[in-house]
């Protein structure tokens, strides 16, 4: 019997354990931190030996394969010793991809991947496909596969997950964009870019690679690192012979000498960034030969992803918008760009090396007041004090919402778009967004 060790017991680790047991592996799992009691009980019930607060290094180094949590850096000493021992290190999506018979539509990008993955899944479901939505969006690929296989898998993948793929080969790969993010982990933009492009590294000419050609960094990387897959560019700036483009407010999808068009005003999701997301999803659906009517209707009736430009409620003529998922500058840029009302902007958290300079024109044009929400707001204040007269500091969501309520007038919007990670005051961006919605409803 082959042995498999799992490091890190969050959603992906537990899912990997469940699949590995089903496949007949002898499984050992450990986490250097505290394991949720329910997860620990579930693992013991299926016969997995679990260590909490420590790793049994001798057992790990005797494994046939190691599956690691995407949150663990590849540079930690234990993983370096595993690598030196010649033991393969896989991500959970690598494990799952080796044992599914279904086709994989994998989606990544610094921003927009959750929306695009969810929208793609929506279109396939509307078309009657046997499809599941998994990966970085919340439900582990391996855990879902342990329950049953599907004809199609829409998999949202992060750069952390892609670091440890080897044979992962999506039938359709989507790379939306690359902007500075997670550089503390990857070390450089070059390394971060290389990690993102691993989504297509094993593809052949029979597979499709969809990418936004308007992002120069993607186009330049492809020029120096050509792929084997068939390329389908997306552009809002120029027409493309094969792919998708939007000119004169009309989206055009061209594949296999077949063309499909629809008005940009018929999309359920507004904003330039969502035009790209919709084009990527629609193009993937067209490559799967889904009927034009189904694509058009699905792109028109899709509901917003929670915590991404999510309209919460309107109170006394003020619209409250939850964009807690905006954890970097680029994502917040798109949020501010979509604002059509004078905006009270709630921003702040754990700064990831943000350069706020690129937001200044939008802030000066769209924002009437800033509410800082974080333990250290000095960088935000320094960046915008000359552009915005009213900048308030808060250290709780309840206070931030009350301050924003007092600053906003009829016809304004209150936008939570933090541009920062959430871990100074919240468990994660979902917790931050949920607290925002709760406090808004308390008004």
Backbone torsions as a table, in degrees:
resi	resn	phi	psi	omega
1	UNK	NA	133.1	177.9
2	UNK	-75.7	148.0	-179.6
3	UNK	-108.9	142.9	-178.7
4	UNK	-136.0	128.4	177.7
5	UNK	-108.2	142.2	-179.4
6	UNK	-120.2	127.4	178.1
7	UNK	-109.4	117.4	-178.1
8	UNK	97.8	122.4	-172.9
9	UNK	-122.0	53.2	167.0
10	UNK	-86.7	-154.9	-178.5
11	UNK	-58.2	-45.3	-176.4
12	UNK	-70.3	-39.5	-179.2
13	UNK	-65.3	-44.0	179.0
14	UNK	-66.5	-39.5	177.2
15	UNK	-62.7	-41.5	178.0
16	UNK	-62.8	-40.1	179.1
17	UNK	-62.8	-44.1	-179.3
18	UNK	-62.5	-42.9	179.6
19	UNK	-68.6	-43.4	-177.9
20	UNK	-61.2	-40.8	177.5
21	UNK	-62.5	-43.8	179.8
22	UNK	-62.3	-32.6	-179.4
23	UNK	-80.5	-8.2	177.3
24	UNK	98.3	10.1	176.0
25	UNK	-73.6	149.8	164.5
26	UNK	-85.1	121.0	-168.0
27	UNK	-114.6	130.9	170.8
28	UNK	-119.2	135.4	-177.7
29	UNK	-135.1	142.4	-179.3
30	UNK	-148.9	158.2	178.1
31	UNK	-144.4	133.8	-178.9
32	UNK	-72.3	-15.0	179.4
33	UNK	-106.1	-159.0	179.8
34	UNK	-88.2	133.1	179.2
35	UNK	-95.3	137.4	177.4
36	UNK	-58.2	131.9	-175.8
37	UNK	-53.0	-41.6	-178.6
38	UNK	-64.6	-41.8	179.1
39	UNK	-65.1	-40.2	179.5
40	UNK	-62.6	-41.6	-180.0
41	UNK	-66.7	-40.6	179.2
42	UNK	-61.8	-40.6	-179.8
43	UNK	-67.7	-41.4	178.9
44	UNK	-64.8	-35.2	-179.8
45	UNK	-64.2	-28.8	179.4
46	UNK	-99.2	12.6	172.3
47	UNK	85.1	21.4	178.6
48	UNK	-90.7	128.4	174.5
49	UNK	-76.9	128.2	-173.6
50	UNK	-121.8	133.4	171.1
51	UNK	-115.4	134.1	-179.2
52	UNK	-115.5	131.8	178.3
53	UNK	83.1	2.8	-179.0
54	UNK	-166.4	162.5	175.9
55	UNK	-118.3	137.6	173.8
56	UNK	-84.4	93.1	-172.7
57	UNK	-62.3	-39.0	-178.5
58	UNK	-62.6	-39.3	179.2
59	UNK	-69.5	-40.7	179.8
60	UNK	-63.1	-41.1	-178.5
61	UNK	-75.1	-6.7	174.8
62	UNK	-100.1	4.9	-177.1
63	UNK	-78.8	158.1	172.9
64	UNK	-81.8	-29.5	178.9
65	UNK	-153.7	149.5	177.5
66	UNK	-120.8	130.1	173.7
67	UNK	-108.0	124.8	-176.0
68	UNK	-113.9	151.0	175.5
69	UNK	-64.8	141.6	177.6
70	UNK	-63.1	-19.4	-179.9
71	UNK	-77.1	-13.0	-178.9
72	UNK	-87.9	128.4	176.9
73	UNK	-67.9	141.3	178.1
74	UNK	-67.2	-12.2	-175.2
75	UNK	-89.9	-3.9	-178.7
76	UNK	-65.8	144.9	-173.1
77	UNK	-53.6	-41.1	-178.7
78	UNK	-60.4	-44.4	179.9
79	UNK	-69.3	-31.0	175.4
80	UNK	-64.7	-39.5	178.2
81	UNK	-68.6	-36.3	176.0
82	UNK	-61.4	-44.9	-179.4
83	UNK	-64.1	-42.0	179.0
84	UNK	-64.8	-26.1	179.1
85	UNK	-80.4	-5.3	178.4
86	UNK	82.5	11.8	180.0
87	UNK	-84.4	127.4	-180.0
88	UNK	-66.0	139.9	176.6
89	UNK	-112.3	122.0	-178.1
90	UNK	-115.6	152.4	164.5
91	UNK	-84.6	165.8	-180.0
92	UNK	-62.8	-34.8	179.6
93	UNK	-71.1	-27.8	174.0
94	UNK	-64.4	-46.1	178.4
95	UNK	-58.0	-51.3	-176.8
96	UNK	-63.8	-40.4	-175.7
97	UNK	-64.4	-25.4	-179.4
98	UNK	-75.7	-16.7	-172.5
99	UNK	-122.2	6.9	173.1
100	UNK	-94.8	149.2	173.2
101	UNK	-100.7	-3.9	-177.9
102	UNK	-81.1	165.2	175.4
103	UNK	-85.0	141.4	-175.9
104	UNK	-107.4	128.1	168.7
105	UNK	-109.0	106.8	-174.6
106	UNK	-106.1	137.6	-173.2
107	UNK	-131.4	129.1	176.0
108	UNK	-140.6	177.2	-177.3
109	UNK	148.6	155.3	177.8
110	UNK	-62.9	-41.0	-179.0
111	UNK	-133.0	149.5	173.4
112	UNK	91.4	-6.0	-173.4
113	UNK	-68.1	-35.9	178.8
114	UNK	-67.4	-44.9	178.3
115	UNK	-60.7	-45.9	-177.4
116	UNK	-66.9	-40.8	178.2
117	UNK	-64.4	-43.8	-179.1
118	UNK	-66.8	-39.6	178.1
119	UNK	-67.0	-41.7	178.1
120	UNK	-61.3	-45.0	177.4
121	UNK	-59.7	-41.7	179.4
122	UNK	-59.8	-45.2	-179.7
123	UNK	-63.1	-44.7	-178.7
124	UNK	-64.8	-37.8	177.4
125	UNK	-64.9	-43.8	178.9
126	UNK	-62.2	-28.5	179.3
127	UNK	-82.8	-2.8	178.2
128	UNK	86.6	14.6	-179.8
129	UNK	-74.4	150.6	170.3
130	UNK	-83.9	97.6	-169.5
131	UNK	-139.5	147.6	175.3
132	UNK	-128.2	148.8	178.0
133	UNK	-107.2	120.8	-172.8
134	UNK	-144.2	179.4	174.1
135	UNK	100.6	-143.2	-175.9
136	UNK	-63.4	-13.2	179.4
137	UNK	-70.5	-15.1	175.0
138	UNK	145.4	-44.0	-177.3
139	UNK	-100.2	128.4	-175.2
140	UNK	-69.2	142.7	177.4
141	UNK	-60.2	-48.5	-176.7
142	UNK	-64.8	-42.2	-179.5
143	UNK	-63.1	-40.3	177.9
144	UNK	-67.8	-39.7	179.1
145	UNK	-65.9	-31.2	177.5
146	UNK	-62.2	-27.8	178.3
147	UNK	-80.3	-48.6	177.0
148	UNK	-170.4	156.5	176.2
149	UNK	-87.2	160.0	177.7
150	UNK	-131.5	160.2	178.2
151	UNK	-67.8	-33.0	-178.6
152	UNK	-136.9	143.2	176.1
153	UNK	-126.4	121.7	170.5
154	UNK	-95.7	115.7	-171.4
155	UNK	-119.1	115.4	171.6
156	UNK	-83.0	125.1	-176.7
157	UNK	-123.8	140.0	177.8
158	UNK	-98.7	168.0	177.0
159	UNK	-63.9	-32.1	179.1
160	UNK	-64.8	-40.7	178.4
161	UNK	-68.9	-35.8	-176.6
162	UNK	-73.7	-17.1	178.1
163	UNK	-57.5	-31.8	-172.4
164	UNK	-121.2	43.1	169.7
165	UNK	-106.2	149.1	-175.7
166	UNK	-133.3	-45.6	178.1
167	UNK	-114.4	4.5	-180.0
168	UNK	-58.3	117.5	-173.7
169	UNK	-136.5	94.6	178.0
170	UNK	-71.7	144.7	172.8
171	UNK	-67.3	-38.0	173.2
172	UNK	-130.7	124.4	176.1
173	UNK	-112.7	136.5	179.4
174	UNK	-122.6	124.4	174.0
175	UNK	-120.4	109.1	-171.8
176	UNK	-78.8	-49.2	-173.6
177	UNK	-168.3	164.3	173.8
178	UNK	-140.1	117.9	173.2
179	UNK	-132.1	161.4	-175.1
180	UNK	-54.7	122.0	178.8
181	UNK	-166.5	149.5	177.5
182	UNK	56.2	26.6	-178.5
183	UNK	-70.3	-20.3	174.5
184	UNK	-65.3	-28.0	179.1
185	UNK	-88.5	-48.1	-173.6
186	UNK	-85.0	-24.3	174.8
187	UNK	94.3	-31.1	-179.2
188	UNK	-160.3	161.9	176.4
189	UNK	-64.2	-34.8	179.6
190	UNK	-62.5	-43.6	-179.9
191	UNK	-68.7	-39.7	178.6
192	UNK	-63.9	-43.8	178.7
193	UNK	-62.4	-44.3	179.6
194	UNK	-61.1	-39.4	178.7
195	UNK	-63.0	-43.5	179.9
196	UNK	-63.1	-40.6	-177.5
197	UNK	-72.9	-8.9	175.4
198	UNK	-64.0	-16.2	177.9
199	UNK	-59.2	-27.0	-175.9
200	UNK	-114.4	5.7	-171.6
201	UNK	-61.8	-31.2	-176.7
202	UNK	-101.4	4.8	-179.7
203	UNK	-71.2	154.5	174.5
204	UNK	-115.7	-178.9	-179.7
205	UNK	-65.2	-14.7	176.9
206	UNK	-80.4	-7.5	-178.4
207	UNK	-106.4	160.4	-177.1
208	UNK	-111.4	138.4	174.2
209	UNK	-120.1	111.4	179.4
210	UNK	-99.1	131.2	-179.0
211	UNK	-150.5	156.7	179.4
212	UNK	-89.4	107.4	-174.9
213	UNK	-74.2	-12.4	177.6
214	UNK	-70.3	-16.2	175.3
215	UNK	-87.2	109.9	-173.8
216	UNK	-58.5	-34.2	-177.4
217	UNK	-64.1	-32.9	177.8
218	UNK	-71.6	-45.3	-178.5
219	UNK	-62.6	-43.0	-179.1
220	UNK	-66.5	-39.2	179.7
221	UNK	-64.0	-39.9	179.6
222	UNK	-66.6	-31.9	178.7
223	UNK	-67.1	-34.2	-178.6
224	UNK	-98.2	-16.6	179.7
225	UNK	-133.0	71.1	-175.7
226	UNK	-62.1	147.6	179.6
227	UNK	-102.2	159.2	176.2
228	UNK	-80.7	-22.9	-173.4
229	UNK	-72.6	165.5	175.1
230	UNK	-80.9	127.3	-173.1
231	UNK	-90.9	138.7	176.7
232	UNK	-131.3	91.7	-179.3
233	UNK	-74.8	154.1	175.2
234	UNK	-122.4	135.6	-178.8
235	UNK	-148.6	141.6	169.6
236	UNK	-104.5	5.7	-174.7
237	UNK	-114.7	-21.0	-179.0
238	UNK	-155.4	156.6	177.0
239	UNK	-76.5	150.2	179.1
240	UNK	-127.7	143.9	-175.8
241	UNK	-69.1	-30.0	-178.5
242	UNK	-143.0	112.5	-176.0
243	UNK	145.9	-134.6	-179.6
244	UNK	-145.9	144.4	177.1
245	UNK	-149.9	157.7	-180.0
246	UNK	-127.7	108.1	177.9
247	UNK	-130.2	142.5	179.8
248	UNK	55.8	39.3	176.6
249	UNK	64.2	18.9	177.7
250	UNK	-121.4	128.4	176.1
251	UNK	-90.3	132.2	-179.8
252	UNK	-123.6	127.3	178.5
253	UNK	-114.3	124.9	-178.5
254	UNK	-126.7	118.0	177.3
255	UNK	-144.8	139.6	175.3
256	UNK	48.2	43.3	178.3
257	UNK	63.1	19.4	177.3
258	UNK	-116.4	136.7	-175.6
259	UNK	-120.9	140.6	177.6
260	UNK	-134.8	135.6	-178.6
261	UNK	-130.9	150.5	171.1
262	UNK	-155.5	156.8	-179.5
263	UNK	-74.5	141.1	177.5
264	UNK	-64.3	-22.7	-179.1
265	UNK	-77.4	-11.2	178.0
266	UNK	-89.3	-4.6	-180.0
267	UNK	-72.1	141.3	177.3
268	UNK	-69.0	-29.7	-176.3
269	UNK	-101.8	129.5	-178.2
270	UNK	-98.6	163.5	177.8
271	UNK	99.3	151.6	-178.3
272	UNK	-59.4	-43.2	-178.3
273	UNK	-61.6	-37.5	179.5
274	UNK	-76.1	-22.8	171.5
275	UNK	-63.2	-44.8	176.1
276	UNK	-60.3	-46.8	-179.1
277	UNK	-60.1	-43.4	-179.4
278	UNK	-66.3	-39.2	178.9
279	UNK	-65.2	-40.4	178.8
280	UNK	-63.8	-44.4	179.8
281	UNK	-66.2	-44.3	-179.9
282	UNK	-64.6	-38.7	179.1
283	UNK	-66.6	-42.1	176.8
284	UNK	-60.1	-42.2	179.5
285	UNK	-64.2	-39.5	179.5
286	UNK	-65.8	-37.2	177.1
287	UNK	-64.4	-26.3	176.7
288	UNK	-88.9	8.5	175.4
289	UNK	61.9	34.3	172.4
290	UNK	-73.7	141.4	-175.7
291	UNK	-61.1	145.3	-178.0
292	UNK	-57.5	-39.0	-178.2
293	UNK	-62.7	-39.1	179.9
294	UNK	-68.2	-43.2	178.7
295	UNK	-61.5	-48.2	-178.0
296	UNK	-60.4	-47.3	-178.8
297	UNK	-65.8	-40.1	-177.9
298	UNK	-67.8	-39.3	177.7
299	UNK	-69.0	-20.4	-178.2
300	UNK	-90.9	-26.9	-173.6
301	UNK	-110.8	7.1	-178.5
302	UNK	-65.8	142.1	178.2
303	UNK	-96.8	147.5	-179.3
304	UNK	-56.9	147.2	171.6
305	UNK	-73.0	135.9	177.1
306	UNK	-55.7	141.1	175.8
307	UNK	72.7	9.1	176.6
308	UNK	-125.6	99.7	-176.6
309	UNK	47.2	45.7	-177.4
310	UNK	-88.1	116.7	177.4
311	UNK	-72.4	121.5	-174.7
312	UNK	-90.4	-56.6	-177.5
313	UNK	-170.9	160.9	172.7
314	UNK	-112.9	125.9	-178.1
315	UNK	-124.8	118.3	179.2
316	UNK	52.0	41.7	176.7
317	UNK	80.8	6.6	178.0
318	UNK	-108.8	125.4	178.9
319	UNK	-91.2	130.7	179.0
320	UNK	-105.2	126.3	-172.6
321	UNK	-124.9	127.0	-178.8
322	UNK	-99.8	109.0	176.9
323	UNK	-122.9	43.6	-175.5
324	UNK	-60.6	-23.9	-178.8
325	UNK	-70.9	-11.2	177.6
326	UNK	-75.8	94.1	-176.3
327	UNK	-106.0	9.1	177.1
328	UNK	-145.1	168.8	-174.8
329	UNK	-60.4	-45.0	-175.7
330	UNK	-61.8	-41.7	179.9
331	UNK	-64.7	-41.9	177.7
332	UNK	-68.1	-33.6	176.2
333	UNK	-55.7	-46.5	179.4
334	UNK	-63.5	-38.4	179.8
335	UNK	-64.0	-48.2	179.4
336	UNK	-64.0	-37.0	-179.9
337	UNK	-64.0	-27.2	-178.4
338	UNK	-86.4	-7.0	-178.3
339	UNK	-72.9	129.8	178.2
340	UNK	-112.3	0.6	179.0
341	UNK	-119.4	157.3	169.1
342	UNK	-56.1	134.6	-166.5
343	UNK	-122.4	133.7	166.1
344	UNK	-94.5	115.6	-170.5
345	UNK	-102.3	119.7	173.9
346	UNK	-94.5	120.0	-171.7
347	UNK	-141.2	151.5	173.1
348	UNK	129.4	169.5	-177.5
349	UNK	146.7	-141.2	178.5
350	UNK	-88.2	110.2	-178.7
351	UNK	-69.6	133.8	-179.4
352	UNK	-109.0	39.8	-178.1
353	UNK	82.0	32.7	-175.3
354	UNK	-63.8	139.8	169.6
355	UNK	-109.7	103.6	-174.1
356	UNK	-79.9	-3.6	-175.5
357	UNK	-57.2	-40.0	-176.5
358	UNK	-70.1	-15.5	177.8
359	UNK	-87.9	-17.1	-170.5
360	UNK	-57.1	-44.9	178.6
361	UNK	-60.1	-42.7	179.6
362	UNK	-66.8	-41.6	-179.9
363	UNK	-62.3	-44.4	180.0
364	UNK	-63.1	-31.6	-176.3
365	UNK	-87.2	-34.9	-169.8
366	UNK	-111.0	-23.3	-168.6
367	UNK	-101.3	129.6	178.1
368	UNK	-97.6	-24.2	178.9
369	UNK	-158.5	151.8	178.6
370	UNK	-117.6	132.9	172.0
371	UNK	-113.9	111.1	179.9
372	UNK	-81.0	133.4	179.2
373	UNK	-127.5	96.7	-178.9
374	UNK	177.1	172.6	179.3
375	UNK	-82.9	-24.6	177.8
376	UNK	-136.1	105.6	-175.7
377	UNK	-107.5	7.7	-171.6
378	UNK	-59.7	-39.1	-176.8
379	UNK	-67.1	-38.4	178.9
380	UNK	-67.0	-45.0	-179.6
381	UNK	-62.0	-43.8	179.1
382	UNK	-61.6	-36.2	-175.6
383	UNK	-72.1	-33.8	-169.0
384	UNK	-120.7	2.9	-174.6
385	UNK	-63.3	-27.7	-179.8
386	UNK	-83.2	-13.5	-178.2
387	UNK	-101.8	-32.6	-173.8
388	UNK	-120.6	124.4	-177.2
389	UNK	-71.7	-37.9	-176.0
390	UNK	-105.8	110.4	174.4
391	UNK	-129.7	117.6	-178.4
392	UNK	-111.2	145.8	177.7
393	UNK	-105.9	136.2	175.7
394	UNK	-139.7	160.3	179.0
395	UNK	-131.9	20.9	173.1
396	UNK	-151.4	153.4	-179.5
397	UNK	-66.3	-37.8	179.9
398	UNK	-58.6	-45.4	179.9
399	UNK	-67.8	-41.7	-178.7
400	UNK	-59.9	-44.6	-178.7
401	UNK	-66.8	-41.2	179.1
402	UNK	-64.9	-41.2	178.2
403	UNK	-64.2	-44.2	179.4
404	UNK	-62.7	-39.3	178.4
405	UNK	-59.3	-41.7	-178.8
406	UNK	-72.8	-25.6	-178.1
407	UNK	-86.2	-25.6	-174.4
408	UNK	-86.3	144.1	175.3
409	UNK	-119.6	170.9	-179.2
410	UNK	-53.5	131.5	-178.5
411	UNK	93.0	-4.8	179.4
412	UNK	-92.1	175.7	172.6
413	UNK	-129.2	146.9	169.9
414	UNK	-110.6	117.4	-175.0
415	UNK	-115.0	117.5	167.9
416	UNK	-89.4	104.9	177.0
417	UNK	-142.7	85.9	-161.5
418	UNK	-69.8	-26.5	-176.5
419	UNK	62.2	11.2	-175.5
420	UNK	-141.6	160.9	172.3
421	UNK	-69.2	166.1	-168.6
422	UNK	-105.0	-1.9	-161.8
423	UNK	-76.9	-2.0	176.1
424	UNK	-76.4	-34.8	-176.3
425	UNK	-124.5	-12.0	-173.0
426	UNK	-134.2	163.7	178.8
427	UNK	-70.1	-39.5	-178.6
428	UNK	-167.4	-178.0	-176.6
429	UNK	-68.4	-29.0	177.3
430	UNK	-64.9	-43.9	177.7
431	UNK	-60.5	-43.2	179.1
432	UNK	-60.9	-47.0	-179.9
433	UNK	-65.7	-40.2	179.4
434	UNK	-66.0	-38.5	177.0
435	UNK	-65.7	-38.1	176.9
436	UNK	-60.0	-48.9	-178.6
437	UNK	-62.9	-40.5	178.8
438	UNK	-62.0	-46.4	-178.6
439	UNK	-67.8	-35.2	176.7
440	UNK	-63.8	-43.8	178.9
441	UNK	-66.0	-25.6	176.9
442	UNK	-68.9	-20.8	-179.3
443	UNK	-65.0	NA	NA
